[in-house]
Amino acid sequence: QKKKRKSLISFTIEHSEPGALADALSVFKKHGLNLTSINSRPSLIRPWQYIFFVECEHVPTANNETCTKDILKELETICHACRSIGSWIDGRDLIA
């Protein structure tokens, strides 16, 4: 059985564009990722711009070998800026 991985990804969107956040979140759905946490913080770079932090769980299946690079590549077409903060093995899988 494959262990579940989690990743933390941050991105900014155009706040004046209706549906911009929904468009960004749809990328995670398209790649079959389960969102476990979403937070936003002011960016301090531009007024009214927020950085979104999304923690997602890679649920391994035969048809889902999504890589964080694939997600970032697609987010780059939708968002102003995006980056991977890190990935790790879900610790709940290690507890028997």
Contacts in CASP RR format, 6 or more apart in sequence:
PFRMAT RR
TARGET T0000
AUTHOR 0000-0000-0000
METHOD contacts of the structure
MODEL  1
QKKKRKSLISFTIEHSEPGALADALSVFKKHGLNLTSINSRPSLIRPWQY
IFFVECEHVPTANNETCTKDILKELETICHACRSIGSWIDGRDLIA
2 60 0 8 1.000
3 60 0 8 1.000
3 89 0 8 1.000
3 90 0 8 1.000
3 93 0 8 1.000
3 94 0 8 1.000
4 57 0 8 1.000
4 58 0 8 1.000
4 59 0 8 1.000
4 60 0 8 1.000
4 89 0 8 1.000
4 90 0 8 1.000
4 92 0 8 1.000
4 93 0 8 1.000
5 57 0 8 1.000
5 58 0 8 1.000
5 60 0 8 1.000
5 87 0 8 1.000
5 88 0 8 1.000
5 89 0 8 1.000
5 90 0 8 1.000
6 36 0 8 1.000
6 55 0 8 1.000
6 56 0 8 1.000
6 57 0 8 1.000
6 58 0 8 1.000
6 87 0 8 1.000
6 88 0 8 1.000
6 89 0 8 1.000
6 90 0 8 1.000
7 55 0 8 1.000
7 56 0 8 1.000
7 58 0 8 1.000
7 68 0 8 1.000
7 71 0 8 1.000
7 84 0 8 1.000
7 85 0 8 1.000
7 86 0 8 1.000
7 87 0 8 1.000
7 88 0 8 1.000
8 53 0 8 1.000
8 54 0 8 1.000
8 55 0 8 1.000
8 84 0 8 1.000
8 85 0 8 1.000
8 86 0 8 1.000
8 87 0 8 1.000
9 53 0 8 1.000
9 54 0 8 1.000
9 56 0 8 1.000
9 68 0 8 1.000
9 71 0 8 1.000
9 72 0 8 1.000
9 75 0 8 1.000
9 82 0 8 1.000
9 83 0 8 1.000
9 84 0 8 1.000
9 85 0 8 1.000
10 51 0 8 1.000
10 52 0 8 1.000
10 53 0 8 1.000
10 54 0 8 1.000
10 82 0 8 1.000
10 83 0 8 1.000
10 85 0 8 1.000
11 24 0 8 1.000
11 51 0 8 1.000
11 52 0 8 1.000
11 54 0 8 1.000
11 75 0 8 1.000
11 79 0 8 1.000
11 80 0 8 1.000
11 81 0 8 1.000
11 82 0 8 1.000
11 83 0 8 1.000
12 43 0 8 1.000
12 49 0 8 1.000
12 50 0 8 1.000
12 51 0 8 1.000
12 52 0 8 1.000
12 79 0 8 1.000
12 80 0 8 1.000
12 81 0 8 1.000
12 82 0 8 1.000
13 20 0 8 1.000
13 21 0 8 1.000
13 23 0 8 1.000
13 24 0 8 1.000
13 52 0 8 1.000
13 78 0 8 1.000
13 79 0 8 1.000
13 80 0 8 1.000
14 20 0 8 1.000
14 80 0 8 1.000
15 48 0 8 1.000
15 49 0 8 1.000
15 50 0 8 1.000
20 78 0 8 1.000
21 52 0 8 1.000
23 78 0 8 1.000
24 52 0 8 1.000
24 75 0 8 1.000
24 78 0 8 1.000
24 79 0 8 1.000
25 35 0 8 1.000
25 38 0 8 1.000
25 54 0 8 1.000
27 71 0 8 1.000
27 74 0 8 1.000
27 75 0 8 1.000
27 78 0 8 1.000
28 35 0 8 1.000
28 54 0 8 1.000
28 56 0 8 1.000
28 71 0 8 1.000
30 74 0 8 1.000
31 64 0 8 1.000
31 66 0 8 1.000
31 70 0 8 1.000
31 71 0 8 1.000
31 74 0 8 1.000
32 59 0 8 1.000
32 64 0 8 1.000
32 66 0 8 1.000
33 56 0 8 1.000
33 57 0 8 1.000
33 58 0 8 1.000
33 59 0 8 1.000
33 66 0 8 1.000
33 71 0 8 1.000
34 56 0 8 1.000
34 57 0 8 1.000
34 59 0 8 1.000
35 54 0 8 1.000
35 55 0 8 1.000
35 56 0 8 1.000
35 57 0 8 1.000
36 55 0 8 1.000
36 56 0 8 1.000
36 57 0 8 1.000
37 53 0 8 1.000
37 54 0 8 1.000
37 55 0 8 1.000
38 52 0 8 1.000
38 53 0 8 1.000
38 54 0 8 1.000
38 55 0 8 1.000
39 52 0 8 1.000
39 53 0 8 1.000
40 50 0 8 1.000
40 51 0 8 1.000
40 52 0 8 1.000
40 53 0 8 1.000
41 50 0 8 1.000
41 51 0 8 1.000
41 53 0 8 1.000
42 49 0 8 1.000
42 50 0 8 1.000
42 51 0 8 1.000
43 49 0 8 1.000
43 50 0 8 1.000
43 51 0 8 1.000
49 80 0 8 1.000
53 85 0 8 1.000
57 90 0 8 1.000
58 64 0 8 1.000
58 66 0 8 1.000
68 84 0 8 1.000
68 86 0 8 1.000
68 87 0 8 1.000
72 82 0 8 1.000
72 83 0 8 1.000
72 84 0 8 1.000
75 82 0 8 1.000
76 82 0 8 1.000
END
